[in-house]
Amino acid sequence: MKRCYYETLEVDRNADESKLKAAFRKLAMKWHPDKNPGDAASEMRFKEINEAYEVLKDGDKRAAYDRFGHAAFEQGMGGGGGPGFGAGFASSFSDIFEDLFGMAGQRGRGGRERGADLRYNMEITLEEAFLGKTAKIEIPVSVTCESCSGTGARAGTKPKTCSMCGGAGRVRQAQGFFTLERTCPGCQGRGQMIEDACPSCSGSGRVTRERSLSVNIPQGVEDGTRIRLAGEGEAGIRGGPPGDLYIFLSLATHQFFQRDGADLHCRVPISMVTAALGGEFEVPTIDKGKTKVKIPAGTQSGRRFRIASKGMPVLRSRQTGDMYVQVVVETPQNLTKKQQELLAEFEKLSSGATQPEAAGFFTKVKDFFGSRANMQ
C-alpha cells in the first residue's frame, strides 16, 4: 500500500509551494542513491519522494490527489498513468542536481562567464609590515577585447544560438530511471556558437595585457595574510563579470628579530663579566629607534627582558605587542696564558656562594654516589 504523499514529504496538507520544494530538496539530498551507494532501500525511498513531489507541485494533480487519493492516477484517471520518472521528474531532479553535486555554474545566457580569480605572491620586510605601505605591482591579466567588445565574434557579426542545446547550454541524457543534465559539448555550456571568430582574441573575447595596480598593505599584516582586490582578476568571457585578484603576503627573514604574533624576540650575546657584574647595552627597535636594556648582576644565560609596546601593531586595532630580549652568556674563547691563569685563580677563590646552582647540583651528585656505595 502506497504511503500518503504528504507523509512521504513530511509536510502538512496545507503546505505551500515553497515548503514543498524545501522539503523535497532536503529529503532528495538525504536519500539520493549517489549518497547511499548500494542501498536498495534508499533508492526506493528516493523514488517515492520524487513521485510525491511530482504530484503535489502540480496544482491540477494535487487537487485530484486531494480528492481521490492514489486512485486519481490509476487506470482511466489522470490521463497517462502515474507520475513516474518521465519529463516531469527530469525537471525536479535538475532543481536539486546543483545542490547535490555543486554544479552551480558561472555561465549566464549568451555565454557570459565570470573571469578567473588570480593570485599574486608578494614578499615584504618586517619593517614594511610594521609601518604599512602602498605597493605598485605589474601583472599580466586578461582584459576584454576591444575589437569585438568581448563577444568573441568578428566585428559586424554576432554569435549564433547553439543548435545542439537550443541555447540552454545543457543537454539531457536518459539513464534508466534517471534523466541527467550535463554541459553541452557543442558550445561548452555557453549556449552560443561563434562562426566567424574575432582575429584579435581568437574568439575568446579576451586579450592579455600588463596592468599596473596599487596595493594598500595595512600595518600589522602577518605572514600568509591575503588581500582581495575585487574585480581585478581576469576579464569575464564574452562580457561576463571579472574575477578577483588575491595578494598573498610573505615576510622576509629579519636579521635581528623573530616574530611571534604581535610580539618580537631577539637574542643578544653578553660577556661572562657583564652577566656576573651587571651592566647595560642598547638594542634597536622595529620603529627604527633604540632602547637600553639593564642587566642585573648575576644574570643567567637565557633570561628574557620585556620591553613593553615595542612589538608589532595588531592588524585593524590600536593594540601593540611587546619586544623580548633574551641574553645569552658567551663563554670566552682563544684565551691568552694570562687570561687562563686569572680564570684559574678565580676558580680557586670561588665558593658555593658565587655559583649556588652548580654547587647544589654537585652536592646532590656526591650524595647520590654515596648512597649507592652504602647499599653495596
C-alpha positions in Angstrom: 0.0 0.0 0.0 1.4 3.4 -1.0 2.2 5.9 1.6 0.4 9.3 1.7 2.4 11.8 -0.5 2.2 14.4 2.3 3.7 11.9 4.8 6.3 10.9 2.2 7.5 14.6 2.0 6.9 15.1 5.7 4.7 18.2 5.2 1.2 19.2 6.2 -1.7 19.1 3.7 -1.8 22.9 3.6 1.9 23.3 2.8 2.6 25.9 0.1 4.8 25.5 -2.9 7.9 26.9 -1.1 7.5 24.4 1.8 7.0 21.5 -0.6 10.2 22.4 -2.6 12.3 22.9 0.6 11.1 19.5 1.9 11.8 17.8 -1.4 15.3 19.2 -1.7 16.1 18.2 1.9 14.9 14.6 1.5 16.2 14.1 -2.0 19.7 15.1 -0.9 19.5 12.7 2.0 18.2 9.7 0.1 19.9 10.2 -3.3 21.5 6.9 -4.5 24.8 8.5 -5.1 25.0 9.4 -1.4 23.9 5.9 -0.4 25.6 3.6 -2.9 24.4 0.0 -3.0 21.5 0.8 -0.6 18.3 -0.5 -2.3 16.1 0.9 0.5 17.5 4.4 -0.1 16.9 4.1 -3.8 13.3 3.1 -3.3 12.8 6.0 -0.8 14.3 8.4 -3.3 11.8 7.2 -5.9 8.9 7.7 -3.5 10.0 11.2 -2.7 10.2 12.2 -6.4 6.8 10.7 -7.1 5.2 12.5 -4.3 6.8 15.8 -5.3 5.8 15.5 -9.0 2.2 15.2 -8.0 2.0 17.8 -5.2 3.9 20.5 -7.0 1.4 20.5 -9.9 -1.8 22.3 -8.9 -4.2 20.1 -11.0 -2.6 16.8 -9.9 -2.6 17.9 -6.3 -6.3 18.8 -6.5 -7.0 15.4 -8.0 -4.9 13.6 -5.3 -6.6 15.5 -2.5 -10.0 14.4 -3.8 -9.3 10.8 -5.0 -6.0 9.9 -3.4 -3.7 7.5 -5.3 -6.7 6.3 -7.3 -6.5 9.5 -9.2 -3.5 8.2 -11.1 -4.5 4.6 -11.7 -6.1 3.3 -14.9 -8.6 5.5 -16.5 -7.8 8.5 -14.3 -5.1 11.2 -14.7 -4.7 10.6 -18.4 -1.4 8.8 -18.9 -0.6 6.8 -15.8 1.2 7.8 -12.6 3.8 10.5 -12.3 6.7 8.1 -12.7 10.1 9.4 -13.8 9.4 10.9 -17.1 9.9 14.5 -18.2 8.4 15.9 -15.1 10.9 14.0 -13.0 13.8 15.4 -15.1 12.7 19.0 -14.2 12.5 18.3 -10.5 15.8 16.4 -10.5 17.6 19.2 -12.2 16.3 21.6 -9.5 18.4 19.7 -6.9 21.2 18.5 -9.2 23.3 21.5 -8.5 22.7 21.3 -4.7 23.8 17.7 -4.7 26.9 17.9 -6.7 28.0 21.5 -6.6 27.2 22.1 -10.2 26.3 25.7 -9.9 28.0 27.2 -12.9 29.2 30.7 -13.5 27.9 30.9 -17.0 25.0 33.0 -17.9 22.9 33.5 -21.0 24.8 34.3 -24.2 28.0 32.6 -22.9 28.7 35.2 -20.3 31.2 33.6 -17.9 32.9 35.1 -14.8 36.6 35.6 -15.2 39.0 33.5 -13.2 40.5 34.7 -9.9 44.2 35.5 -9.9 46.9 35.0 -7.2 49.9 37.3 -6.8 52.7 36.4 -4.3 54.4 39.4 -2.6 57.3 39.4 -0.2 57.6 42.3 2.2 60.1 43.1 5.0 59.2 43.1 8.7 59.7 46.9 8.7 57.1 47.3 5.9 54.7 45.1 7.8 55.2 47.4 10.9 54.7 50.6 9.0 52.3 49.5 6.3 52.9 50.6 2.7 51.4 51.2 -0.7 52.9 48.9 -3.3 52.9 49.1 -7.1 52.6 45.8 -8.9 52.6 44.9 -12.6 50.6 41.8 -13.5 49.7 40.1 -16.9 45.9 39.9 -16.9 43.2 39.0 -19.4 41.1 42.1 -20.3 38.0 42.5 -22.6 38.9 42.5 -26.2 38.2 46.0 -27.7 37.9 44.7 -31.2 34.8 42.6 -30.5 33.7 44.2 -27.2 34.1 40.8 -25.6 31.7 38.9 -27.8 34.4 36.8 -29.4 32.8 37.3 -32.9 34.4 39.3 -35.7 33.2 43.0 -35.8 29.9 43.2 -37.6 28.9 39.6 -36.8 27.1 38.0 -33.8 27.3 34.7 -32.1 24.5 32.2 -33.1 22.4 30.1 -30.9 23.8 26.6 -30.4 21.7 24.1 -32.4 22.6 21.2 -30.1 21.2 22.6 -26.9 18.9 25.4 -28.3 20.9 28.0 -26.3 20.3 26.4 -22.9 24.0 25.4 -22.5 23.0 22.0 -21.2 21.7 18.8 -22.7 19.8 15.9 -21.0 20.5 12.3 -21.2 18.3 9.4 -20.0 20.0 6.7 -17.9 17.5 4.1 -16.7 15.2 5.7 -14.2 17.1 9.0 -14.2 17.5 11.9 -16.6 20.8 13.7 -16.1 21.9 17.1 -17.3 25.4 17.8 -18.5 27.2 20.7 -20.2 26.5 20.9 -23.9 29.6 19.6 -25.7 28.8 21.7 -28.8 29.1 25.1 -27.1 30.8 24.1 -23.9 27.8 25.4 -21.9 27.8 28.9 -23.4 24.6 28.4 -25.4 26.1 30.2 -28.4 28.4 29.3 -31.3 30.8 31.7 -33.0 31.1 31.0 -36.7 33.4 33.9 -37.5 35.8 34.5 -34.6 37.4 37.8 -33.8 41.0 37.8 -35.1 42.3 39.8 -32.2 41.2 37.4 -29.5 40.6 34.2 -31.5 37.0 34.1 -30.3 37.7 34.2 -26.5 36.6 37.8 -26.1 39.8 38.5 -24.1 43.3 39.6 -24.7 46.3 39.6 -22.3 47.7 43.0 -21.2 50.1 44.2 -18.5 48.2 46.0 -15.8 49.6 48.4 -13.1 47.9 48.2 -9.7 48.3 49.9 -6.4 48.0 47.7 -3.3 47.5 49.1 0.1 49.2 47.0 2.8 47.9 47.9 6.3 50.0 47.9 9.4 50.4 44.6 11.3 49.9 42.2 8.4 51.3 38.7 9.2 52.9 36.1 7.1 50.2 34.5 4.9 47.8 37.5 5.0 45.6 37.6 2.0 44.4 40.9 0.4 41.5 40.8 -2.0 41.1 43.2 -4.9 37.6 42.8 -6.2 37.2 42.9 -9.9 40.9 43.0 -10.7 41.2 39.4 -11.9 40.7 38.1 -15.4 38.0 39.6 -17.5 34.9 37.5 -18.0 34.3 35.5 -21.1 32.2 37.3 -23.7 31.2 40.2 -21.5 31.0 38.3 -18.2 32.0 39.8 -14.9 35.7 39.9 -14.0 37.2 37.7 -11.3 39.2 38.9 -8.3 42.9 39.3 -7.5 44.3 37.9 -4.3 47.6 39.2 -3.0 49.3 36.6 -0.7 51.9 38.2 1.6 55.0 36.6 3.0 57.5 38.2 5.4 61.2 38.1 4.6 63.6 36.7 7.3 64.8 39.6 9.5 68.5 39.8 10.5 67.7 40.7 14.1 64.0 40.0 15.1 61.9 36.9 15.1 58.1 37.5 15.1 55.5 35.6 17.3 52.1 37.2 16.6 52.4 40.8 17.7 55.5 40.2 19.8 59.1 40.5 18.7 62.0 38.4 20.0 65.7 38.9 19.7 68.8 37.2 21.2 71.7 39.3 22.4 75.1 37.7 23.4 76.8 39.2 26.5 80.1 38.5 28.1 80.6 36.4 31.2 81.8 39.5 33.1 78.7 41.6 32.2 76.5 38.7 33.3 78.4 38.4 36.6 78.8 42.1 37.4 75.8 43.6 35.6 75.7 46.3 33.0 73.6 47.6 30.2 73.5 47.7 26.4 71.5 49.2 23.6 69.3 47.3 21.1 67.5 48.5 18.0 63.7 48.6 17.9 61.4 47.9 14.9 60.3 51.5 14.7 63.9 52.5 13.8 64.8 53.6 17.3 66.8 52.1 20.1 66.4 51.3 23.7 68.6 50.4 26.7 68.5 47.1 28.5 69.8 46.9 32.0 71.4 43.7 33.1 71.5 43.0 36.9 74.5 41.3 38.5 74.3 37.5 38.4 72.1 37.3 35.2 71.9 33.7 33.9 72.1 32.7 30.3 68.6 32.6 28.6 67.0 35.2 30.8 64.4 37.3 29.0 63.7 41.0 29.4 60.4 42.5 28.3 60.2 45.9 26.7 56.5 46.9 26.6 54.8 48.2 23.4 57.8 47.8 21.2 56.4 45.0 19.2 54.2 44.9 16.1 50.8 46.6 15.7 47.8 44.3 15.8 46.0 44.3 12.4 42.9 46.6 12.4 43.3 47.6 16.1 45.1 50.0 18.2 47.0 47.4 20.2 50.7 46.8 20.0 52.8 43.8 21.0 55.9 43.7 23.2 59.6 43.1 22.5 61.5 40.5 24.3 65.3 40.5 24.6 66.9 37.2 25.6 70.5 37.3 26.8 72.9 34.5 26.0 76.1 34.4 28.1 79.0 33.8 25.8 81.9 31.5 27.1 85.3 33.1 26.4 87.4 31.5 23.6 91.0 31.8 22.4 92.3 32.9 25.9 95.8 34.1 26.4 98.0 32.4 29.0 97.5 35.3 31.4 93.7 35.1 31.0 93.8 31.4 31.7 95.8 32.0 34.8 93.4 34.6 36.1 90.4 32.4 35.5 92.1 29.5 37.2 92.8 31.8 40.2 89.2 32.9 40.2 88.1 29.3 40.3 90.2 28.7 43.3 88.8 31.7 45.1 85.2 30.8 44.2 82.9 29.1 46.6 79.3 27.8 46.6 78.1 31.3 47.2 79.2 32.5 43.8 77.8 29.5 41.8 74.9 28.2 44.0 73.2 26.2 41.3 76.4 24.3 40.3 77.3 23.8 44.0 73.9 22.4 44.8 73.9 20.1 41.8 77.3 18.6 42.6 76.4 18.2 46.2 73.4 16.1 45.1 75.6 14.1 42.8 78.0 13.4 45.7 75.2 12.3 48.0 73.8 10.1 45.2 77.0 8.2 44.7 77.5 8.0 48.5 74.1 6.4 48.9 74.8 3.8 46.2 78.1 2.9 47.9 76.4 2.3 51.2 73.9 0.0 49.5 76.6 -2.3 48.1 
